[in-house]
Amino acid sequence: QVPLVESGGGLVQAGGSLRLACASSDRTFSARNVAWFRQPPGKEREFVAGVEWTGTTTYQADSSVKGRFTISRDNTKNMVFLQMNDLKPEDTAVYYCAAARYLVYRSEREYDSWGQGTRVTVSS
């Protein structure tokens, strides 16, 4: 496991942007595959986007976020980012970053490291 800390959440109006960050103090973080999940109020946690440890291959969830959310990483800073543009009220959720050893998985059960989450609220 590696410690993860998310930041960057907050309250934003529909159409606005936020950039979430996931940081780790563990130097092995740069070798981990990382994903962002979110949990809307009253719903289950869902995969949003993932990035392989090299940063060259990324994955996204369905059309609900494609074209609006971009995942990236800076291994020199041990950080992964989620740029969220054109936010919608349905993007309101607690956003979590998670790390896994071998692949980017869409199932949360495959991740052994989780942050505490950062809350994003999008007002209409």
Phi, psi and chi 1 to 4 in degrees:
 res  aa     phi    psi   chi1   chi2   chi3   chi4
   1 GLN       -  150.5  -65.5 -175.6  -10.5      -
   2 VAL  -127.4  143.3  -64.7      -      -      -
   3 PRO   -72.6  137.6   26.5  -32.9      -      -
   4 LEU  -130.2  140.4  -57.7  174.4      -      -
   5 VAL  -134.0  122.0  178.4      -      -      -
   6 GLU   -94.4  154.0  -58.0   95.6  -24.8      -
   7 SER  -153.7  167.9   61.1      -      -      -
   8 GLY   104.2   -4.6      -      -      -      -
   9 GLY   -72.3  172.4      -      -      -      -
  10 GLY   162.7 -167.5      -      -      -      -
  11 LEU  -101.5  129.4  173.2   64.2      -      -
  12 VAL  -142.7  150.9   63.3      -      -      -
  13 GLN   -79.7  154.6  -71.7 -172.4  -27.7      -
  14 ALA   -55.2  137.5      -      -      -      -
  15 GLY    92.6  -11.7      -      -      -      -
  16 GLY   -83.3 -176.4      -      -      -      -
  17 SER  -131.6  152.8  -61.8      -      -      -
  18 LEU  -142.8  151.8  -76.9  174.7      -      -
  19 ARG  -122.6  113.2 -170.9 -168.0 -165.1 -157.5
  20 LEU   -89.0  148.7  -54.0 -176.1      -      -
  21 ALA  -128.7  144.7      -      -      -      -
  22 CYS  -126.1  122.1  174.2      -      -      -
  23 ALA  -123.1  152.2      -      -      -      -
  24 SER  -139.1  144.7  178.2      -      -      -
  25 SER   -88.8   -5.6   58.1      -      -      -
  26 ASP   -89.2  126.8 -166.8  -54.5      -      -
  27 ARG   -68.8  -15.9   60.4 -175.2  177.0   88.9
  28 THR   -79.3   -6.2   65.8      -      -      -
  29 PHE   -57.6  -35.3  178.5   71.0      -      -
  30 SER   -66.4  -15.4   61.1      -      -      -
  31 ALA   -99.3    4.6      -      -      -      -
  32 ARG   -99.3  146.8  -66.8  -65.4 -162.6  107.4
  33 ASN   -84.3  135.2  -58.3  -68.7      -      -
  34 VAL  -126.2  142.8  177.1      -      -      -
  35 ALA  -133.7  156.2      -      -      -      -
  36 TRP  -107.0  133.3  -74.9   95.6      -      -
  37 PHE  -119.3  162.9  -73.8   78.6      -      -
  38 ARG  -141.8  152.1   68.0 -177.2 -179.3 -175.4
  39 GLN  -128.3  101.5 -173.9  165.5   19.7      -
  40 PRO   -67.5  158.9  -18.3   32.0      -      -
  41 PRO   -56.7  127.0  -23.0   31.8      -      -
  42 GLY    75.2    8.0      -      -      -      -
  43 LYS  -124.0  171.5  -63.3 -176.5  178.8 -179.3
  44 GLU   -80.4  159.6  -65.8 -175.0   -9.2      -
  45 ARG   -70.5  140.7 -167.2  153.2   54.2 -177.8
  46 GLU  -135.2  149.9   61.5 -174.8   10.6      -
  47 PHE   -69.5  136.9  174.0   84.2      -      -
  48 VAL  -112.0  -53.2  174.9      -      -      -
  49 ALA  -162.8  155.7      -      -      -      -
  50 GLY  -143.0  157.6      -      -      -      -
  51 VAL  -139.6  133.8   58.5      -      -      -
  52 GLU   -71.2  165.7  -67.0 -174.1  -13.2      -
  53 TRP   -63.4  -27.6   68.8  -86.5      -      -
  54 THR   -74.5  -20.5   60.3      -      -      -
  55 GLY    85.0   -4.3      -      -      -      -
  56 THR   -89.0  -19.7   57.2      -      -      -
  57 THR  -121.4  127.9  -57.1      -      -      -
  58 THR  -126.0  159.2   61.9      -      -      -
  59 TYR  -133.7  149.7  -54.7   84.8      -      -
  60 GLN  -132.7  160.8  -74.1 -176.2  -46.0      -
  61 ALA   -75.0 -161.9      -      -      -      -
  62 ASP   -70.8 -168.7   58.8   19.1      -      -
  63 SER   -63.7  -11.2   57.7      -      -      -
  64 SER   -65.2  -26.3   64.1      -      -      -
  65 VAL  -120.4  -14.5  -57.6      -      -      -
  66 LYS   -59.1  136.8  -85.5 -173.2  177.0  178.7
  67 GLY    84.6  -12.5      -      -      -      -
  68 ARG  -115.0  -34.6  -60.8 -171.0  -61.8  121.3
  69 PHE  -108.9  139.8  -69.7   11.6      -      -
  70 THR  -133.9  128.5  -57.1      -      -      -
  71 ILE  -101.3  143.0 -170.7  170.2      -      -
  72 SER  -152.5  170.6   62.3      -      -      -
  73 ARG  -147.1  155.3   69.3 -172.0  -59.0  159.5
  74 ASP  -127.1   98.3 -175.6  -16.8      -      -
  75 ASN   -71.4  -16.6  -77.6  -17.4      -      -
  76 THR   -72.6  -21.5   65.8      -      -      -
  77 LYS  -110.8    1.3  -62.7 -179.5  179.2  178.2
  78 ASN    57.5   47.6 -105.6   21.0      -      -
  79 MET  -138.3  148.9  -62.4 -175.9   73.6      -
  80 VAL  -125.2  142.3  171.3      -      -      -
  81 PHE  -123.2  154.2  -55.4   97.8      -      -
  82 LEU  -130.5  106.0 -175.6   68.4      -      -
  83 GLN   -86.2  122.6  178.0   67.5   42.4      -
  84 MET  -119.2  116.3  -53.6 -172.6  -64.3      -
  85 ASN  -114.9  161.6  -62.3  -33.1      -      -
  86 ASP    49.1   51.9 -170.1   23.3      -      -
  87 LEU   -65.8  145.9  -77.3  160.7      -      -
  88 LYS  -121.7  156.5  -55.3  176.2 -174.3  -60.4
  89 PRO   -54.3  -31.9  -29.6   36.9      -      -
  90 GLU   -73.1   -6.3   51.4  -96.3   41.8      -
  91 ASP   -83.6   -5.6  -64.9  -41.7      -      -
  92 THR   -60.1  125.2  -66.0      -      -      -
  93 ALA  -177.9  169.3      -      -      -      -
  94 VAL   -91.2  127.8  177.7      -      -      -
  95 TYR  -104.1  131.4  -75.8   72.5      -      -
  96 TYR  -120.6  143.4  -59.8   87.2      -      -
  97 CYS  -104.4  151.2   69.3      -      -      -
  98 ALA  -144.1  151.0      -      -      -      -
  99 ALA  -125.0  143.4      -      -      -      -
 100 ALA  -136.2  159.0      -      -      -      -
 101 ARG   -79.2  -46.9  -72.6 -175.7  179.8  -87.4
 102 TYR  -106.3  -37.1  -56.6  114.1      -      -
 103 LEU  -144.4  172.1  -65.4  171.0      -      -
 104 VAL   -90.6  119.0  172.1      -      -      -
 105 TYR  -107.8  148.9  -56.6   96.1      -      -
 106 ARG   -88.8  -13.5  -66.0  177.6 -176.5  -92.4
 107 SER   -94.2  130.1  170.0      -      -      -
 108 GLU   -66.9  -20.2   61.7  177.0  -64.0      -
 109 ARG   -67.3  -17.6  -66.0  173.5  -64.1 -178.9
 110 GLU   -86.2   -4.6  -55.8  -66.4  -18.7      -
 111 TYR  -100.2  134.6  -68.4   83.4      -      -
 112 ASP  -104.8   -3.4   63.7   -2.9      -      -
 113 SER  -133.5  133.9  -57.9      -      -      -
 114 TRP  -138.0  146.3  -70.9   85.9      -      -
 115 GLY   -86.7 -179.2      -      -      -      -
 116 GLN   -85.3  -12.4   81.4  -69.4  -12.3      -
 117 GLY    96.5  152.2      -      -      -      -
 118 THR  -133.9  134.7 -174.9      -      -      -
 119 ARG   -88.1  132.9 -174.6  174.1  -58.9  -85.0
 120 VAL  -119.3  125.3  171.6      -      -      -
 121 THR  -123.7  124.0  -57.4      -      -      -
 122 VAL  -112.5  118.6 -175.9      -      -      -
 123 SER   -94.0  147.8   63.3      -      -      -
 124 SER   -89.9      -   57.1      -      -      -
